[in-house]
């Protein structure tokens, strides 16, 4: 499955569980601010316990993006200039 589909699916699952729990809690009579907090906890717990495959796929894609080299030549030149500047001795006053 494509990475973007994994992100969309996982996000929709979390939003759906949150919305369902929020609606249920508000219908029961819970104050909306408290219902939002409880629904967020429920959504997090349910997706953590029951949607491991989707969560791991999203985490893997995040890890791959973070650890891949997305550096252009300008960034490399800028980093080299900063390193050169840090290596120079500072004049004492």
DAZI-V339038 format. One record per residue. N is the residue number from 1. RES is the residue in three letters. SS is DSSP state (H for helix, E for strand, - for the rest). OMEGA is omega in whole degrees, 0 to 359 (* if undefined). D_FIRST is the distance of its C-alpha to the first C-alpha in Angstrom with 2 decimals. Layout:
BEGIN
N_RES_SS_OMEGA_D_FIRST ; N_RES_SS_OMEGA_D_FIRST
END
This chain:
BEGIN
1_UNK_-_180_0.00 ; 2_UNK_-_182_3.79 ; 3_UNK_H_181_6.46 ; 4_UNK_H_178_8.45 ; 5_UNK_H_178_6.66 ; 6_UNK_H_179_6.78 ; 7_UNK_H_182_10.29 ; 8_UNK_H_180_11.27 ; 9_UNK_H_182_10.53 ; 10_UNK_H_179_12.37 ; 11_UNK_H_179_15.02 ; 12_UNK_H_176_15.69 ; 13_UNK_H_182_16.08 ; 14_UNK_H_179_18.52 ; 15_UNK_H_180_20.36 ; 16_UNK_H_179_20.71 ; 17_UNK_H_177_22.13 ; 18_UNK_H_182_24.36 ; 19_UNK_H_179_25.62 ; 20_UNK_H_179_26.34 ; 21_UNK_H_180_28.21 ; 22_UNK_H_180_30.02 ; 23_UNK_H_179_31.19 ; 24_UNK_H_182_32.37 ; 25_UNK_H_179_34.24 ; 26_UNK_H_178_35.91 ; 27_UNK_H_179_36.97 ; 28_UNK_H_178_38.54 ; 29_UNK_-_178_40.55 ; 30_UNK_-_176_38.96 ; 31_UNK_-_185_39.71 ; 32_UNK_H_181_36.74 ; 33_UNK_H_178_36.63 ; 34_UNK_H_178_36.59 ; 35_UNK_H_179_34.08 ; 36_UNK_H_180_31.66 ; 37_UNK_H_181_32.11 ; 38_UNK_H_179_31.78 ; 39_UNK_H_177_28.70 ; 40_UNK_H_178_27.01 ; 41_UNK_H_179_27.95 ; 42_UNK_H_180_26.83 ; 43_UNK_H_179_23.41 ; 44_UNK_H_181_22.97 ; 45_UNK_H_182_24.28 ; 46_UNK_H_180_22.31 ; 47_UNK_H_178_18.88 ; 48_UNK_H_184_20.10 ; 49_UNK_H_191_21.35 ; 50_UNK_H_182_18.95 ; 51_UNK_-_183_15.43 ; 52_UNK_H_183_15.38 ; 53_UNK_H_180_11.88 ; 54_UNK_H_180_10.50 ; 55_UNK_H_180_13.44 ; 56_UNK_H_178_12.99 ; 57_UNK_H_178_9.45 ; 58_UNK_H_178_11.11 ; 59_UNK_H_179_14.21 ; 60_UNK_H_180_12.79 ; 61_UNK_H_176_11.47 ; 62_UNK_H_180_14.92 ; 63_UNK_H_180_16.70 ; 64_UNK_H_178_15.30 ; 65_UNK_H_183_16.29 ; 66_UNK_H_184_19.59 ; 67_UNK_H_176_20.51 ; 68_UNK_-_183_19.80 ; 69_UNK_-_175_22.91 ; 70_UNK_-_184_22.82 ; 71_UNK_-_177_26.59 ; 72_UNK_-_183_28.61 ; 73_UNK_H_179_32.16 ; 74_UNK_H_179_33.81 ; 75_UNK_H_178_32.34 ; 76_UNK_H_179_33.50 ; 77_UNK_H_179_36.96 ; 78_UNK_H_178_37.20 ; 79_UNK_H_178_36.34 ; 80_UNK_H_178_38.90 ; 81_UNK_H_178_41.54 ; 82_UNK_H_178_41.00 ; 83_UNK_H_179_41.26 ; 84_UNK_H_180_44.41 ; 85_UNK_H_180_45.88 ; 86_UNK_H_182_45.32 ; 87_UNK_H_181_47.00 ; 88_UNK_-_176_50.19 ; 89_UNK_-_179_53.09 ; 90_UNK_-_179_54.06 ; 91_UNK_-_179_57.67 ; 92_UNK_-_181_59.82 ; 93_UNK_-_*_62.08
END
